[in-house]
């Protein structure tokens, strides 16, 4: 049940030093299902960023000095807060992102599990050398003031992917959510002030100026960003001046390969939701599906038939399975991609028709492009929406080469009843994560990150926890005593 004493009203403000503050300038947050203004949020100033950094700097020594068990307990309580307010967070995600109720509930539930799971992790000191002469111990110490820059597609779960390990390891964090979907992040940070000391966790909503200000701020030691490749490149360039620590989880043009031993009707729902969950707006969604030519027609037709069972509309309606894309900018980009496919003469197995312009909301049909050329834009670019190319393959070496081509290397998947064969293919794919007979499976103890331009560093697991720390070695020479 939702907590009765926490308001999910339209009052949204920054949180700086534990206090809600506002700005003179504001911007509207649009509900993508009806294009109405859902709420107004303040646009942070550089002075407010400086205030948040100062508050975090003052809070850091005491926060880092807490016993790890105390921090773990507080992070567990953050998960409990989300659990206590799960209905309100679910409703807010439906409205600000346009996702289905099922997916919004999954996102909220995963946040609870994530905070609770990461709260069990720690990095105790390690003795790596112990001889009669010398002892060497390594310790993992927090960076200090850090920033989390998060996207609009999963504004709550991708935030807690960063917050949980950052807080457990003793860092203070300033959150910058996407201006397209800042509301759930802002409400969560507001709620978290019940648990955390002032200054440990702040949030600033902003426009295009805020990200560069964060990247260039001399007193922010580390940034973790989830976003596009251009966004990552921009942050990396600016952050280079102060040599900040960075974790960048960037775009993906994630390939799937379907072997000829699968059952087309059995695999169709898994391929569909692996592609079109959240209207295709997932960094690791299937973005191009290579199907063996012997079963290509059967898999394509089974996908088309399954598509007919999924209703598109406003996800406040519980019967709706897919909602709109999240913002007008993305809607226009995807519309141009569909129009280009038509202009190039590519065939659509389904969809491909833009909905009437008088309809409110950023709705696009599920569109399946039938075997376009490998060099086409629909194949080579990350779509990030409800459109997917299906491609034929015959030779295994050739399809692996095609899957590995390009600047992306975030995730991939292999679909086959022959697990050993699938594993041999998986070992040759250039991606940070390869799933076999599934997709979009995550766990806080499972590293996640990209190859090539899909990112730098990893999140989750002990490896992700270490990323939020400096490694400090201490040596003791006993013979010199």
C-alpha positions in Angstrom: 0.0 0.0 0.0 1.1 3.5 -0.7 2.3 5.6 2.2 -0.4 8.1 3.4 2.0 10.8 4.6 4.0 11.3 1.4 2.5 13.6 -1.3 2.9 12.7 -5.0 1.5 16.1 -5.8 2.5 18.3 -8.7 4.9 20.1 -6.4 8.3 19.3 -7.6 11.5 21.0 -6.4 15.2 20.5 -6.2 16.6 18.9 -3.1 19.7 20.6 -1.8 21.1 19.9 1.7 17.9 18.0 2.6 15.6 21.0 1.7 13.3 21.4 -1.2 14.3 24.5 -3.2 13.0 26.2 -6.3 14.2 28.3 -9.2 12.9 31.3 -11.0 12.7 29.5 -14.3 10.7 26.4 -14.9 9.9 23.9 -17.7 7.0 21.6 -18.3 7.1 17.8 -18.2 4.8 16.4 -20.9 2.6 13.3 -20.6 3.5 11.4 -23.8 0.1 9.8 -24.0 -1.9 13.0 -24.4 0.8 15.8 -24.8 -0.6 17.6 -21.8 1.7 19.2 -19.2 1.9 16.8 -16.3 3.9 19.1 -14.0 6.4 21.9 -14.0 9.9 21.6 -12.6 12.5 24.2 -11.8 15.5 24.7 -13.9 18.6 24.7 -11.8 21.1 27.5 -11.8 24.9 27.2 -11.6 24.6 28.7 -8.1 22.3 25.9 -7.0 24.7 23.3 -8.4 27.4 25.0 -6.3 25.2 24.8 -3.2 24.5 21.1 -3.8 28.2 20.4 -4.2 29.1 22.4 -1.1 26.4 20.5 1.0 27.7 17.2 -0.3 31.3 18.1 0.5 30.3 19.0 4.1 28.3 15.8 4.5 30.9 13.5 3.0 33.3 13.1 5.9 30.7 11.9 8.4 28.9 9.8 5.8 32.1 8.0 4.7 33.1 7.5 8.4 29.9 5.6 9.2 30.4 1.9 9.7 29.6 0.0 6.5 26.8 -1.8 8.3 25.1 1.5 9.1 25.2 2.6 5.5 23.9 -0.8 4.4 21.0 -0.5 6.7 20.1 2.9 5.4 20.3 1.7 1.8 18.0 -1.1 2.8 15.6 1.4 4.2 15.6 3.3 0.8 14.3 0.1 -0.8 11.6 -0.1 1.9 10.5 3.5 1.1 10.0 2.6 -2.5 8.1 -0.6 -1.5 5.8 1.5 0.8 5.0 3.9 -2.0 5.0 1.4 -4.9 1.5 2.3 -6.2 2.3 6.0 -6.4 5.7 5.4 -8.1 4.0 3.0 -10.6 1.4 5.6 -11.5 4.0 8.3 -11.9 6.1 6.2 -14.2 3.1 5.4 -16.4 2.3 9.1 -16.7 5.8 10.6 -17.3 7.3 7.8 -19.4 4.2 6.3 -21.1 5.1 2.7 -20.2 2.6 -0.1 -19.5 1.4 -0.7 -16.0 3.0 -4.1 -16.0 6.4 -2.6 -17.0 6.1 0.3 -14.5 5.3 -2.1 -11.7 8.3 -4.3 -12.7 10.6 -1.2 -12.6 9.4 -0.2 -9.2 9.7 -3.7 -7.9 13.2 -4.1 -9.2 14.2 -0.9 -7.4 13.2 -2.5 -4.1 15.1 -5.7 -4.9 18.1 -3.7 -6.1 18.5 -1.6 -3.0 18.1 -4.6 -0.8 20.5 -6.7 -2.8 23.3 -4.1 -3.1 22.9 -3.4 0.6 24.4 -6.9 1.2 27.6 -6.0 -0.7 30.8 -4.6 0.8 34.5 -4.2 0.0 36.4 -5.2 3.2 40.2 -4.5 3.4 42.3 -7.2 1.7 45.8 -8.3 2.8 47.6 -9.1 -0.5 51.1 -9.6 1.0 52.0 -10.8 4.4 55.7 -11.8 5.0 57.9 -11.5 8.1 59.3 -8.3 6.5 56.2 -6.6 4.9 52.4 -6.5 5.0 50.5 -4.9 2.1 46.8 -4.1 2.6 44.4 -2.5 0.1 41.3 -0.6 1.1 38.5 0.8 -1.0 37.8 4.4 -0.2 35.0 6.5 -1.6 35.6 9.3 -4.1 33.5 11.9 -2.3 31.1 14.1 -4.2 29.7 12.2 -7.2 27.0 12.8 -9.8 24.5 10.5 -11.4 23.2 11.5 -14.8 20.2 9.4 -15.8 18.0 9.0 -18.9 14.2 9.2 -19.5 13.4 5.6 -20.4 13.9 4.0 -16.9 14.1 7.1 -14.7 13.8 5.2 -11.4 15.6 1.9 -11.9 18.6 3.3 -13.8 18.9 5.9 -11.0 19.0 3.3 -8.2 21.6 1.3 -10.3 23.9 4.2 -9.5 22.7 5.3 -6.1 22.8 2.0 -4.2 26.5 1.2 -4.8 27.5 4.8 -4.5 25.9 5.2 -1.1 27.0 1.8 0.2 30.6 2.7 -0.6 30.3 6.0 1.2 29.9 8.6 -1.5 27.6 11.6 -1.6 25.6 11.9 -4.8 24.0 14.7 -6.8 21.3 13.4 -9.2 20.6 15.0 -12.6 17.5 13.3 -14.2 16.5 13.7 -17.8 14.4 16.9 -18.4 12.0 14.6 -20.3 11.2 12.5 -17.3 12.5 13.9 -14.0 9.5 13.4 -11.8 10.0 10.0 -10.2 13.6 10.7 -9.5 12.8 14.0 -7.9 10.1 12.4 -5.7 12.4 9.6 -4.7 15.2 11.9 -3.6 12.6 14.0 -1.7 11.4 10.9 0.0 15.0 9.7 0.8 15.6 12.7 3.0 13.6 10.9 5.7 16.4 8.3 5.8 19.7 10.0 4.8 21.6 12.9 6.4 21.3 16.3 4.7 23.6 16.7 1.8 24.3 13.0 1.2 21.7 12.8 -1.7 20.6 15.8 -3.7 18.7 16.3 -7.0 18.7 19.1 -9.5 16.4 19.3 -12.5 17.7 21.3 -15.3 18.1 22.1 -19.0 20.9 21.5 -21.4 23.3 23.6 -19.3 23.3 21.5 -16.2 25.1 18.4 -17.6 28.1 20.5 -18.8 28.2 22.4 -15.5 28.4 19.1 -13.6 31.1 17.7 -16.0 33.3 20.7 -15.5 32.8 21.3 -11.8 36.2 20.9 -10.1 34.7 19.5 -6.8 32.8 16.6 -8.4 35.1 13.6 -8.4 33.1 11.1 -10.3 30.2 10.9 -12.8 28.1 7.9 -13.8 26.0 8.5 -16.9 23.5 6.4 -18.8 22.7 8.0 -22.1 23.6 8.2 -25.8 27.1 8.0 -27.3 27.1 11.7 -28.1 26.1 12.5 -24.5 28.9 10.3 -23.2 31.5 11.8 -25.5 30.4 15.3 -24.4 30.8 14.5 -20.7 34.1 12.7 -21.3 35.5 15.7 -23.1 34.5 18.2 -20.5 35.4 16.0 -17.5 38.9 15.5 -18.9 39.9 18.9 -17.6 39.7 17.6 -14.0 40.4 13.9 -14.8 37.1 12.7 -13.2 36.4 9.0 -12.8 33.7 8.0 -15.3 31.3 5.1 -15.9 29.5 5.5 -19.2 26.7 3.2 -20.2 25.8 4.3 -23.7 23.8 3.2 -26.7 23.5 -0.2 -28.3 22.4 -1.6 -31.7 21.9 -5.0 -30.1 21.8 -7.9 -32.5 20.0 -11.2 -32.1 20.7 -14.3 -34.1 18.0 -17.0 -34.5 19.2 -20.5 -35.4 17.1 -22.8 -37.6 16.3 -25.3 -34.8 13.9 -23.0 -32.9 10.1 -23.3 -32.8 8.9 -20.0 -34.5 5.6 -19.8 -32.6 7.3 -20.6 -29.3 10.0 -17.9 -29.8 7.8 -15.2 -31.3 6.5 -13.8 -27.9 10.1 -13.7 -26.5 11.4 -11.9 -29.5 8.5 -9.5 -29.5 8.9 -8.4 -25.9 12.7 -8.5 -26.1 12.3 -5.9 -28.9 9.2 -3.9 -27.9 9.1 -3.8 -24.1 8.8 -0.1 -23.2 7.9 0.6 -26.8 11.4 -0.4 -27.8 13.0 2.3 -25.7 15.5 0.1 -23.9 19.3 0.3 -24.4 19.5 -3.5 -24.7 16.3 -4.1 -26.6 16.7 -6.3 -29.7 17.5 -3.8 -32.5 18.2 -6.2 -35.4 17.2 -9.8 -35.6 19.1 -12.2 -37.9 17.0 -15.2 -38.7 18.3 -18.3 -40.6 16.9 -18.3 -44.1 15.3 -21.8 -43.6 12.9 -20.5 -41.0 12.9 -16.8 -41.8 9.3 -16.7 -43.2 7.9 -18.7 -40.3 9.5 -16.6 -37.6 8.5 -13.3 -39.4 4.9 -14.5 -39.8 4.7 -15.7 -36.1 6.0 -12.3 -35.0 3.4 -10.5 -37.1 0.6 -12.7 -35.7 1.7 -12.0 -32.1 1.9 -8.3 -32.8 -1.9 -8.3 -33.5 -2.6 -9.4 -29.9 -0.9 -6.4 -28.4 -3.0 -3.2 -27.9 -1.3 0.2 -28.2 -2.7 3.2 -26.3 -2.7 5.2 -23.0 -1.2 2.8 -20.4 -3.5 4.1 -17.7 -5.9 1.7 -19.4 -5.0 -1.7 -17.9 -5.9 -3.5 -21.2 -3.1 -1.6 -23.0 0.1 -3.5 -23.6 2.3 -0.8 -25.3 2.3 3.0 -24.9 3.7 5.9 -26.8 7.3 6.8 -27.3 8.4 9.2 -24.5 8.9 12.5 -26.2 8.3 14.5 -29.3 12.0 14.6 -30.3 12.1 10.8 -30.4 8.8 10.6 -32.1 10.0 12.8 -34.9 13.2 10.8 -35.3 11.4 7.5 -35.5 8.8 8.9 -37.9 11.6 10.1 -40.3 13.1 6.6 -40.0 9.8 5.0 -41.1 9.5 7.5 -43.9 13.0 6.8 -45.1 12.3 3.1 -45.2 9.3 3.8 -47.5 11.4 6.1 -49.6 14.0 3.4 -50.1 11.4 0.9 -51.1 11.8 -1.4 -48.1 9.0 -3.7 -47.3 7.1 -3.7 -44.0 5.8 -7.0 -42.7 3.5 -5.0 -40.4 3.1 -1.4 -39.4 5.0 1.3 -41.2 2.0 3.6 -41.3 2.1 6.8 -39.3 -1.0 7.3 -37.2 -3.4 10.2 -37.9 -1.8 13.6 -37.0 -4.9 14.7 -35.2 -4.5 12.0 -32.6 -2.9 13.3 -29.3 0.1 11.5 -28.0 3.4 10.2 -29.4 2.0 6.9 -30.7 3.7 4.8 -33.3 2.6 1.4 -34.7 4.7 -1.6 -34.1 6.7 -1.8 -37.4 8.7 -4.8 -38.7 10.9 -4.1 -41.7 11.2 -7.2 -43.9 14.8 -8.0 -44.8 16.2 -4.5 -45.6 19.8 -4.2 -46.9 22.6 -4.6 -44.3 23.9 -1.1 -45.1 20.5 0.6 -44.5 20.1 3.2 -41.8 17.4 1.0 -40.1 20.0 -1.7 -39.6 23.1 0.4 -38.8 21.6 2.8 -36.3 20.0 2.3 -32.9 16.3 2.9 -33.4 15.2 3.1 -29.8 11.6 2.7 -30.6 8.9 0.3 -31.8 10.5 -0.5 -35.2 12.8 -3.5 -35.9 14.5 -4.9 -39.1 14.5 -8.7 -39.6 17.4 -10.0 -41.7 18.2 -13.3 -43.4 21.4 -15.2 -42.9 22.8 -18.5 -44.2 26.5 -18.7 -43.3 27.5 -18.6 -39.6 30.8 -16.8 -40.0 29.1 -14.2 -42.1 26.3 -13.5 -39.6 28.7 -13.2 -36.7 30.7 -10.7 -38.8 27.5 -8.7 -39.5 26.5 -8.8 -35.8 29.9 -7.5 -34.7 30.1 -4.7 -37.3 29.9 -1.1 -36.2 30.7 1.0 -33.1 28.2 -0.6 -30.7 28.9 -3.5 -28.4 26.4 -3.4 -25.5 24.4 -6.6 -25.7 23.5 -9.5 -28.0 21.4 -12.6 -27.9 21.5 -16.1 -29.4 18.4 -18.2 -29.8 18.7 -22.0 -30.3 17.7 -25.3 -28.8 21.4 -26.4 -29.1 22.9 -24.7 -26.1 26.5 -25.8 -26.9 26.2 -24.4 -30.4 24.7 -21.2 -29.0 27.5 -20.8 -26.5 30.1 -21.1 -29.3 28.5 -18.3 -31.1 28.1 -16.2 -27.9 31.9 -16.4 -27.3 32.6 -14.8 -30.7 30.2 -11.9 -30.2 31.7 -8.5 -29.3 29.3 -7.4 -26.6 29.5 -6.8 -22.9 26.5 -9.0 -22.3 25.3 -12.0 -24.3 22.1 -13.7 -23.5 21.1 -17.2 -24.7 17.4 -17.9 -25.2 16.5 -14.7 -23.2 17.1 -11.0 -23.1 17.1 -8.1 -20.7 18.0 -10.1 -17.7 19.9 -8.2 -15.0 21.1 -8.8 -11.4 23.0 -6.7 -8.9 25.7 -9.4 -8.8 26.0 -9.6 -12.6 28.4 -7.1 -14.3 26.8 -4.9 -17.0 28.7 -2.7 -19.4 29.5 -2.2 -23.1 32.3 -2.9 -25.5 33.6 -0.3 -28.1 31.6 2.9 -28.0 28.7 1.4 -26.0 30.4 2.4 -22.8 33.3 2.6 -20.4 33.4 0.6 -17.2 30.7 -1.7 -15.7 27.8 -1.4 -13.3 26.6 -4.0 -10.8 28.5 -6.8 -9.0 31.7 -6.4 -7.1 33.3 -4.9 -10.2 30.6 -2.1 -10.3 31.0 -1.5 -6.5 34.8 -1.1 -6.9 34.1 1.6 -9.6 32.8 3.9 -6.9 36.0 3.8 -4.9 39.7 4.7 -5.1 42.0 1.7 -4.3 44.4 2.6 -1.6 47.5 0.5 -0.7 49.2 0.6 2.7 52.5 -1.1 3.3 54.1 -1.9 6.6 57.9 -2.7 6.7 58.4 -4.5 10.0 62.2 -4.6 9.7 62.3 -0.9 9.6 60.4 -0.5 12.9 
